[in-house]
Amino acid sequence: MLRSVRAVAAAFLFASAPLALTLGHAHASDLSEAYNHQTDRDFRVGLQMRLAWTGDYAGDFSGDVDARSLRAVRDFQARHGMEANGIISEPFLKQLVSESDTTREALGFALVDDGVTGLRVALPMSAVADGGRTPIGRVWRSADGAIEIETVRMTGADGNLDTVHAMLASPSATRSVTSEIRSDDGFTITGVESGRPYVMRFKGVEGDVRGFGVSYDPMVADHIATYAVVATNLFDPDIPAVEEPVVTAGLGRAQTAPVSTGEEPARRFHALLDARATPEGESKATPGAGDVGSSGSGFVVSSDGWVLTNAHVAGSCKAVMVGDKGLADKVIVDEANDIAAVHVGAKLGAPLPIADGMPRLGEDILALGFPLRSILADSLNVTRGNVSSLRGLSNDARYLQISAPVQPGNSGGPLVDLTGRVVGVVTAKLDAIAIADATGDIPQSINFAIRPDTTSAFLKANGIAYTSAKSSKDFGSVADTTAKVQDSVLPVLCLGEKEG
């Protein structure tokens, strides 16, 4: 925890450090050895940080003056008309301190302790403002949306470092990965998401995963790219004061039938379904978008603008945003079955057909949606599994049990078979930690979806013209099925919670 504080102090004060080196035209190896053995480590860390602020250095603040660090010194010297010999002189130090201070002060650089996630994060406070809590952390962004910085904390079953790494290290249609550094306790990934450069840093801390990400418009890259290097190096996932976790091992809320048997185990397991919708996301262009309640996923069900999602995603919102298609002008909610339909006037993808009948037990299925949008932005995510049971918790006939992994943000997304039919609507996952507390056993891949007959009944009852499809043996590959349906799957954002 003290590493970042020491590094910042060194970077701000190192110009006063003594440097009694008489090196002449030394070779690079001689320079490295001299700096590493004849100067204080805090001085060397400060040197690397200041060279990062000037845009000459993009490596780790290791305090080891290696070939990369010497190249940064020479690049700085060359840019300022000095002899590019790698020797740190008094004129070099004065110029470096002046330029790095100017850049740092212009951004309003500050270290901020985020009690929501337990992170100490470096922020450009002159460029961004606190956007408030998200369901998995906190967000800061610039007024024009060109810069966005988020902290993240995931706990319980969602807080698995290997799982998070696997998701983020995989490129998608809109997100590329240009570099990846993995260590035993964390990872750093850089790339481009929908034309915006990004960097993400994550570490595992005492049973959960904490991280932060910076994304920005290329138009502001000149100063934000240098800030991102500094912020990544100063990433500290373990500050003393941490509030209650904002994410537990739960996806959403499943409405379950009352237990008529009176059996204590059944009541206990009903209570173990997490009652919170944990995905997030928002639109910066819409009034009220700063007050985000929750978000999830949805899919097109009619040719006249209806999108299906969960009631716990859209049911209590002041306004609902459907991806980039605009605000919903109508919202129909069935709280008892956790289904909602929202209508938008924009052009949408083709309606996905609803299965005319139940899927087979053991059938291969795909869950599509927008999980962990704070991390993965707007990338569609696809996971594969099978139908584990044709009934839900305590034999609830409105739900299916599935093995496809789901995360916060999958709520309301379609469950499709390999012909492209919708055979369910993702709605919930078991709270693995609570189950373990109650039974002593950790459940694996127990998630739930609303059955197609429940979905069809809701659409019929509300006069929404949907397409149905009978079972078929015309199965496609996972990639072909995804390509077939992906344009009709959209994020659904809740802009502000209704009072009461």
C-alpha positions as CSV (number, residue, x, y, z in Angstrom):
1,M,0.0,0.0,0.0
2,L,2.9,2.4,0.7
3,R,4.6,1.7,-2.6
4,S,2.4,4.2,-4.5
5,V,2.8,6.9,-1.8
6,R,6.6,6.5,-1.8
7,A,6.7,6.6,-5.6
8,V,4.7,9.8,-5.8
9,A,6.8,11.4,-3.1
10,A,9.9,10.4,-5.0
11,A,8.6,11.7,-8.3
12,F,7.7,15.1,-6.8
13,L,10.9,15.6,-4.9
14,F,13.7,13.8,-6.6
15,A,15.3,16.9,-8.2
16,S,16.9,17.5,-4.9
17,A,18.5,14.1,-4.7
18,P,22.3,14.0,-5.0
19,L,23.7,12.5,-8.2
20,A,27.5,12.4,-8.0
21,L,28.3,10.4,-11.2
22,T,31.2,11.1,-13.5
23,L,30.5,8.9,-16.4
24,G,31.6,10.7,-19.6
25,H,30.5,8.7,-22.7
26,A,29.7,5.5,-20.9
27,H,28.2,2.4,-22.5
28,A,24.5,1.7,-21.7
29,S,25.5,-1.3,-19.5
30,D,27.9,1.0,-17.5
31,L,25.2,3.7,-17.1
32,S,22.6,1.2,-15.9
33,E,25.0,-0.3,-13.4
34,A,26.1,3.1,-12.1
35,Y,22.5,4.4,-11.7
36,N,21.3,1.2,-10.1
37,H,24.2,1.1,-7.6
38,Q,24.9,4.8,-6.9
39,T,21.4,6.3,-6.6
40,D,18.6,5.7,-4.2
41,R,15.7,3.5,-5.4
42,D,13.1,6.2,-4.8
43,F,15.1,8.5,-7.0
44,R,15.0,5.9,-9.8
45,V,11.3,5.3,-9.4
46,G,10.7,9.0,-9.5
47,L,12.8,9.2,-12.7
48,Q,10.7,6.6,-14.4
49,M,7.5,8.3,-13.3
50,R,8.5,11.7,-14.5
51,L,9.6,10.3,-17.8
52,A,6.1,8.7,-18.0
53,W,4.5,12.1,-17.5
54,T,6.5,13.5,-20.4
55,G,5.5,10.6,-22.6
56,D,8.9,9.1,-23.0
57,Y,8.5,6.0,-20.8
58,A,5.7,3.4,-20.7
59,G,7.2,0.7,-18.5
60,D,6.9,-0.4,-14.9
61,F,8.1,1.9,-12.1
62,S,10.4,-0.8,-10.9
63,G,13.3,1.4,-9.9
64,D,15.6,-0.6,-12.1
65,V,17.2,1.6,-14.7
66,D,17.4,-0.8,-17.6
67,A,17.8,-0.3,-21.4
68,R,14.2,0.9,-21.7
69,S,14.6,3.6,-19.0
70,L,17.9,4.8,-20.6
71,R,16.2,5.0,-24.0
72,A,13.5,7.2,-22.4
73,V,16.2,9.5,-21.0
74,R,17.9,9.7,-24.4
75,D,14.5,10.4,-26.1
76,F,13.8,13.2,-23.7
77,Q,17.3,14.6,-24.3
78,A,16.9,14.5,-28.0
79,R,13.5,16.2,-28.0
80,H,15.0,19.1,-26.0
81,G,18.1,19.6,-28.1
82,M,20.5,18.0,-25.5
83,E,23.1,15.5,-26.3
84,A,21.3,12.1,-26.2
85,N,23.9,10.3,-24.1
86,G,21.7,9.0,-21.3
87,I,23.7,10.9,-18.7
88,I,21.5,12.7,-16.1
89,S,22.8,16.2,-15.8
90,E,21.5,19.2,-13.9
91,P,19.9,20.8,-17.0
92,F,18.2,17.5,-17.8
93,L,16.8,17.3,-14.3
94,K,15.5,20.9,-14.4
95,Q,13.8,20.4,-17.7
96,L,12.3,17.0,-16.8
97,V,10.9,18.4,-13.5
98,S,9.4,21.4,-15.2
99,E,7.7,19.5,-18.0
100,S,6.4,16.6,-15.8
101,D,5.1,19.0,-13.2
102,T,3.3,21.0,-15.9
103,T,1.6,18.0,-17.2
104,R,0.7,16.5,-13.8
105,E,-0.7,19.8,-12.5
106,A,-2.7,20.5,-15.6
107,L,-4.6,17.2,-15.0
108,G,-5.1,17.8,-11.3
109,F,-3.4,14.5,-10.5
110,A,-4.5,13.1,-7.1
111,L,-4.5,9.7,-5.3
112,V,-8.0,8.9,-4.2
113,D,-9.1,6.1,-1.8
114,D,-12.3,4.5,-3.1
115,G,-14.0,2.9,-0.1
116,V,-16.5,1.1,-2.4
117,T,-13.9,-1.1,-3.9
118,G,-10.9,-0.9,-1.6
119,L,-8.7,0.7,-4.3
120,R,-6.3,3.6,-4.2
121,V,-6.6,5.0,-7.7
122,A,-4.7,7.9,-9.4
123,L,-7.2,10.3,-11.0
124,P,-6.9,13.4,-13.3
125,M,-9.3,15.5,-11.2
126,S,-9.2,18.5,-13.5
127,A,-10.5,16.3,-16.4
128,V,-13.0,14.0,-14.7
129,A,-15.8,14.2,-12.1
130,D,-17.2,11.6,-9.8
131,G,-20.0,9.9,-11.5
132,G,-21.1,7.9,-8.5
133,R,-21.4,4.3,-7.6
134,T,-22.0,1.6,-10.1
135,P,-23.2,-1.9,-9.1
136,I,-19.6,-3.1,-9.2
137,G,-17.6,-0.1,-8.2
138,R,-17.4,3.6,-9.0
139,V,-17.0,5.7,-12.1
140,W,-15.4,9.0,-13.0
141,R,-15.8,10.6,-16.4
142,S,-15.2,13.9,-18.3
143,A,-18.1,16.1,-19.2
144,D,-17.9,15.2,-22.8
145,G,-17.5,11.5,-22.2
146,A,-14.1,11.4,-23.8
147,I,-12.5,10.0,-20.6
148,E,-13.9,7.3,-18.4
149,I,-12.3,5.7,-15.4
150,E,-13.9,2.9,-13.4
151,T,-13.0,1.0,-10.3
152,V,-14.3,-2.6,-9.9
153,R,-14.7,-5.1,-7.1
154,M,-16.2,-8.5,-7.5
155,T,-16.7,-11.0,-4.6
156,G,-17.9,-14.5,-4.0
157,A,-18.3,-16.7,-7.0
158,D,-17.9,-13.7,-9.3
159,G,-14.6,-12.8,-7.7
160,N,-12.4,-15.4,-9.4
161,L,-9.3,-13.9,-10.9
162,D,-8.8,-16.6,-13.5
163,T,-12.4,-16.3,-14.7
164,V,-12.2,-12.5,-15.0
165,H,-8.9,-12.7,-16.8
166,A,-10.2,-15.2,-19.3
167,M,-13.1,-12.9,-20.1
168,L,-11.1,-9.8,-20.5
169,A,-8.1,-11.3,-22.3
170,S,-10.4,-12.6,-25.1
171,P,-10.9,-10.2,-28.0
172,S,-14.3,-9.6,-29.5
173,A,-15.8,-8.1,-32.6
174,T,-15.5,-4.6,-31.1
175,R,-12.6,-5.1,-28.6
176,S,-9.0,-5.9,-29.5
177,V,-6.2,-6.9,-27.0
178,T,-2.8,-5.4,-27.9
179,S,-0.9,-6.4,-24.8
180,E,-1.4,-8.7,-21.8
181,I,0.8,-9.1,-18.7
182,R,-0.2,-11.8,-16.2
183,S,1.3,-12.5,-12.8
184,D,0.4,-14.8,-10.0
185,D,-1.8,-12.2,-8.3
186,G,-3.1,-10.1,-11.2
187,F,-2.9,-8.9,-14.8
188,T,-2.8,-5.8,-17.0
189,I,-4.5,-5.7,-20.4
190,T,-4.4,-2.9,-23.0
191,G,-6.3,-2.7,-26.3
192,V,-8.9,-0.8,-28.2
193,E,-12.6,-1.0,-27.6
194,S,-15.0,0.5,-30.2
195,G,-12.2,2.8,-31.4
196,R,-11.2,3.9,-27.8
197,P,-7.8,2.9,-26.3
198,Y,-8.1,1.3,-22.9
199,V,-6.0,-0.1,-20.1
200,M,-7.2,-2.4,-17.3
201,R,-5.3,-3.5,-14.2
202,F,-6.7,-6.2,-11.8
203,K,-5.5,-8.1,-8.8
204,G,-6.9,-10.7,-6.5
205,V,-7.1,-9.6,-2.9
206,E,-8.3,-11.8,0.0
207,G,-10.9,-13.7,-1.9
208,D,-12.1,-11.1,-4.3
209,V,-11.0,-9.3,-7.4
210,R,-10.3,-5.6,-7.5
211,G,-9.3,-3.5,-10.5
212,F,-9.7,-0.4,-12.5
213,G,-9.9,0.6,-16.1
214,V,-9.2,3.8,-18.2
215,S,-10.7,4.3,-21.6
216,Y,-10.5,7.5,-23.7
217,D,-11.1,9.0,-27.0
218,P,-8.0,9.1,-29.3
219,M,-8.5,12.9,-29.5
220,V,-7.3,13.2,-25.9
221,A,-4.6,10.6,-26.1
222,D,-1.7,13.1,-25.9
223,H,-2.2,13.7,-22.2
224,I,-4.4,10.8,-21.1
225,A,-2.2,8.1,-22.4
226,T,0.6,9.4,-20.2
227,Y,-1.7,9.6,-17.2
228,A,-2.8,6.0,-17.9
229,V,0.8,4.7,-17.6
230,V,1.2,6.5,-14.2
231,A,-2.2,5.3,-12.9
232,T,-1.5,1.7,-13.9
233,N,1.8,1.8,-12.0
234,L,0.2,3.3,-8.9
235,F,-2.6,0.9,-8.8
236,D,-3.1,-0.2,-5.2
237,P,-5.9,-2.7,-4.5
238,D,-5.6,-2.8,-0.7
239,I,-6.5,0.4,1.2
240,P,-7.7,0.1,4.8
241,A,-11.3,1.3,4.7
242,V,-13.6,-0.8,2.5
243,E,-17.3,-0.5,2.5
244,E,-19.7,-3.5,2.0
245,P,-19.0,-5.4,-1.2
246,V,-21.1,-4.0,-4.1
247,V,-21.2,-7.4,-5.8
248,T,-21.9,-10.8,-4.4
249,A,-22.2,-14.1,-6.1
250,G,-25.6,-13.3,-7.6
251,L,-26.9,-12.3,-11.0
252,G,-30.5,-11.2,-10.4
253,R,-33.8,-11.9,-8.9
254,A,-35.9,-14.9,-9.6
255,Q,-39.5,-14.7,-8.5
256,T,-40.4,-18.1,-7.1
257,A,-43.6,-19.7,-6.3
258,P,-44.7,-19.8,-2.6
259,V,-43.6,-23.0,-0.8
260,S,-46.7,-24.9,0.1
261,T,-45.0,-27.9,1.7
262,G,-43.7,-25.9,4.7
263,E,-40.3,-27.7,4.4
264,E,-37.5,-25.7,5.9
265,P,-34.9,-26.7,3.3
266,A,-37.1,-25.4,0.5
267,R,-37.6,-22.0,2.2
268,R,-33.9,-21.7,2.9
269,F,-33.0,-22.3,-0.7
270,H,-35.6,-19.8,-1.9
271,A,-33.9,-17.2,0.3
272,L,-30.5,-18.0,-1.1
273,L,-31.3,-16.6,-4.5
274,D,-29.6,-13.2,-4.6
275,A,-32.4,-10.5,-4.6
276,R,-30.4,-7.8,-6.4
277,A,-29.8,-7.0,-10.0
278,T,-26.1,-6.3,-10.2
279,P,-25.3,-5.3,-13.8
280,E,-24.7,-1.7,-14.7
281,G,-24.3,0.8,-17.5
282,E,-25.7,4.1,-18.7
283,S,-26.0,6.6,-21.5
284,K,-24.3,9.9,-21.1
285,A,-26.4,11.6,-23.7
286,T,-29.8,11.1,-21.9
287,P,-31.1,13.4,-19.2
288,G,-31.0,11.5,-15.9
289,A,-28.5,9.0,-17.2
290,G,-26.1,9.8,-14.3
291,D,-28.5,8.2,-11.9
292,V,-28.2,4.6,-13.1
293,G,-30.1,2.0,-11.2
294,S,-29.2,-1.3,-13.0
295,S,-28.8,-2.7,-16.4
296,G,-28.9,-6.0,-18.1
297,S,-29.6,-7.5,-21.5
298,G,-32.6,-7.9,-23.8
299,F,-33.5,-9.2,-27.2
300,V,-35.9,-8.3,-30.1
301,V,-39.2,-10.2,-30.1
302,S,-41.3,-8.3,-32.6
303,S,-41.0,-6.5,-35.9
304,D,-42.6,-3.4,-34.4
305,G,-40.0,-2.5,-31.7
306,W,-40.6,-4.7,-28.7
307,V,-37.6,-6.0,-26.7
308,L,-37.9,-8.6,-24.0
309,T,-35.9,-8.4,-20.7
310,N,-36.3,-9.1,-17.0
311,A,-38.7,-7.2,-14.7
312,H,-35.9,-6.7,-12.2
313,V,-33.8,-5.0,-15.0
314,A,-36.5,-2.6,-16.3
315,G,-39.4,-2.7,-13.9
316,S,-38.5,0.1,-11.4
317,C,-36.7,2.6,-13.7
318,K,-37.6,6.2,-14.3
319,A,-36.5,5.6,-17.9
320,V,-35.1,2.7,-19.9
321,M,-32.4,3.0,-22.6
322,V,-32.2,0.2,-25.1
323,G,-28.5,0.1,-26.3
324,D,-28.0,2.9,-28.7
325,K,-31.5,2.7,-30.0
326,G,-32.9,5.4,-27.6
327,L,-35.3,5.5,-24.7
328,A,-38.2,3.1,-24.4
329,D,-41.6,4.8,-24.9
330,K,-43.5,1.9,-23.3
331,V,-42.7,-0.6,-20.6
332,I,-44.8,-3.6,-19.7
333,V,-43.8,-5.5,-16.5
334,D,-44.8,-8.9,-15.1
335,E,-43.2,-8.9,-11.6
336,A,-44.5,-12.3,-10.7
337,N,-42.6,-14.0,-13.6
338,D,-39.7,-11.5,-13.7
339,I,-40.5,-10.6,-17.4
340,A,-40.7,-7.1,-19.0
341,A,-41.2,-5.9,-22.5
342,V,-39.9,-2.4,-23.6
343,H,-40.7,-0.6,-26.8
344,V,-38.5,1.7,-28.8
345,G,-39.3,3.5,-32.1
346,A,-35.9,2.8,-33.7
347,K,-35.0,0.2,-36.3
348,L,-34.0,-3.1,-34.6
349,G,-32.6,-6.4,-35.6
350,A,-34.8,-9.3,-36.7
351,P,-37.1,-10.7,-34.1
352,L,-35.8,-13.9,-32.5
353,P,-38.2,-16.8,-32.7
354,I,-39.6,-18.2,-29.4
355,A,-39.4,-22.0,-29.1
356,D,-42.8,-23.7,-29.6
357,G,-42.4,-26.2,-26.9
358,M,-39.8,-27.1,-24.3
359,P,-36.1,-27.7,-25.0
360,R,-34.9,-31.2,-24.4
361,L,-33.2,-32.1,-21.1
362,G,-29.4,-32.0,-21.7
363,E,-29.8,-29.9,-24.9
364,D,-26.9,-27.6,-25.8
365,I,-27.7,-23.9,-25.3
366,L,-26.0,-20.5,-25.6
367,A,-26.5,-17.6,-23.1
368,L,-26.0,-14.2,-24.8
369,G,-25.8,-10.8,-23.1
370,F,-23.7,-8.0,-21.8
371,P,-22.1,-9.1,-18.5
372,L,-19.9,-6.9,-16.4
373,R,-20.4,-3.9,-18.7
374,S,-18.1,-1.8,-16.5
375,I,-15.3,-4.0,-17.6
376,L,-16.3,-5.3,-21.0
377,A,-18.1,-2.2,-22.2
378,D,-20.6,-3.0,-25.0
379,S,-19.1,-6.3,-26.1
380,L,-21.7,-9.1,-26.6
381,N,-20.7,-12.1,-24.6
382,V,-21.6,-15.7,-25.4
383,T,-21.3,-18.7,-23.0
384,R,-22.2,-22.3,-23.8
385,G,-23.9,-24.9,-21.5
386,N,-26.8,-27.3,-21.5
387,V,-30.3,-27.6,-20.0
388,S,-29.7,-29.2,-16.6
389,S,-33.3,-29.4,-15.5
390,L,-36.7,-28.6,-16.9
391,R,-37.7,-27.1,-13.6
392,G,-36.4,-24.3,-11.5
393,L,-35.8,-24.0,-7.7
394,S,-38.1,-26.2,-5.7
395,N,-39.6,-27.6,-8.9
396,D,-40.8,-24.2,-10.0
397,A,-42.5,-24.9,-13.4
398,R,-41.7,-21.4,-14.8
399,Y,-38.0,-21.9,-14.9
400,L,-35.2,-24.0,-16.4
401,Q,-31.9,-24.8,-14.8
402,I,-28.9,-24.3,-17.0
403,S,-25.2,-24.8,-16.8
404,A,-24.1,-21.9,-19.0
405,P,-22.0,-19.5,-17.0
406,V,-23.7,-16.2,-16.4
407,Q,-22.5,-13.0,-14.8
408,P,-24.0,-9.6,-13.6
409,G,-25.5,-8.1,-16.8
410,N,-26.7,-11.3,-18.4
411,S,-30.2,-10.8,-16.8
412,G,-32.8,-10.6,-19.5
413,G,-30.6,-12.0,-22.3
414,P,-31.8,-14.8,-24.5
415,L,-31.0,-18.5,-24.1
416,V,-30.9,-20.0,-27.6
417,D,-30.5,-23.5,-28.9
418,L,-28.2,-24.2,-31.8
419,T,-30.9,-23.6,-34.3
420,G,-31.3,-20.0,-33.1
421,R,-34.6,-20.4,-31.2
422,V,-35.1,-18.7,-27.9
423,V,-35.6,-21.5,-25.3
424,G,-35.4,-19.3,-22.3
425,V,-34.7,-15.8,-20.8
426,V,-31.7,-15.7,-18.4
427,T,-32.9,-14.5,-15.0
428,A,-30.8,-15.6,-12.0
429,K,-28.0,-17.6,-10.5
430,L,-27.6,-19.2,-7.1
431,D,-25.6,-17.4,-4.4
432,A,-22.8,-19.9,-4.2
433,I,-21.4,-18.5,-1.0
434,A,-24.8,-18.6,0.8
435,I,-25.3,-22.2,-0.4
436,A,-21.9,-23.2,0.9
437,D,-22.8,-21.6,4.3
438,A,-26.1,-23.4,4.5
439,T,-25.0,-26.9,3.2
440,G,-21.2,-27.0,3.4
441,D,-21.0,-27.7,-0.3
442,I,-20.2,-25.2,-3.1
443,P,-22.6,-25.5,-6.1
444,Q,-21.2,-25.4,-9.6
445,S,-22.9,-23.8,-12.7
446,I,-26.4,-23.6,-11.3
447,N,-28.2,-20.8,-13.1
448,F,-31.8,-20.3,-14.1
449,A,-33.8,-19.1,-17.1
450,I,-37.5,-18.4,-17.7
451,R,-39.1,-21.2,-19.8
452,P,-40.3,-20.5,-23.3
453,D,-43.9,-21.3,-22.5
454,T,-43.9,-18.7,-19.7
455,T,-42.4,-16.2,-22.1
456,S,-45.0,-16.9,-24.9
457,A,-47.8,-16.6,-22.4
458,F,-46.6,-13.1,-21.4
459,L,-46.3,-12.0,-25.0
460,K,-49.7,-13.3,-25.9
461,A,-51.3,-11.7,-22.8
462,N,-50.0,-8.3,-23.8
463,G,-50.8,-8.4,-27.5
464,I,-47.2,-8.5,-28.7
465,A,-46.9,-10.2,-32.0
466,Y,-44.0,-12.6,-31.8
467,T,-42.6,-15.4,-34.0
468,S,-42.6,-19.0,-32.8
469,A,-40.5,-21.8,-34.2
470,K,-40.9,-25.6,-33.9
471,S,-38.0,-27.8,-33.0
472,S,-35.5,-28.6,-35.7
473,K,-32.5,-30.7,-36.3
474,D,-30.9,-28.0,-38.4
475,F,-28.2,-27.3,-35.8
476,G,-25.5,-24.8,-36.4
477,S,-22.1,-24.3,-34.8
478,V,-21.7,-21.9,-31.9
479,A,-20.1,-19.3,-34.1
480,D,-22.8,-19.6,-36.8
481,T,-25.6,-19.5,-34.3
482,T,-24.1,-16.4,-32.6
483,A,-23.8,-14.6,-35.9
484,K,-27.4,-15.5,-36.7
485,V,-28.8,-13.9,-33.5
486,Q,-26.3,-11.3,-32.3
487,D,-27.7,-8.2,-34.0
488,S,-31.0,-8.8,-32.1
489,V,-29.4,-8.8,-28.6
490,L,-29.1,-5.5,-26.9
491,P,-28.0,-4.0,-23.5
492,V,-30.9,-2.6,-21.5
493,L,-30.0,0.3,-19.2
494,C,-32.1,1.5,-16.2
495,L,-31.8,5.3,-15.9
496,G,-32.7,6.1,-12.3
497,E,-34.8,4.1,-9.9
498,K,-38.4,5.1,-9.2
499,E,-39.1,6.2,-5.7
500,G,-41.1,4.0,-3.4
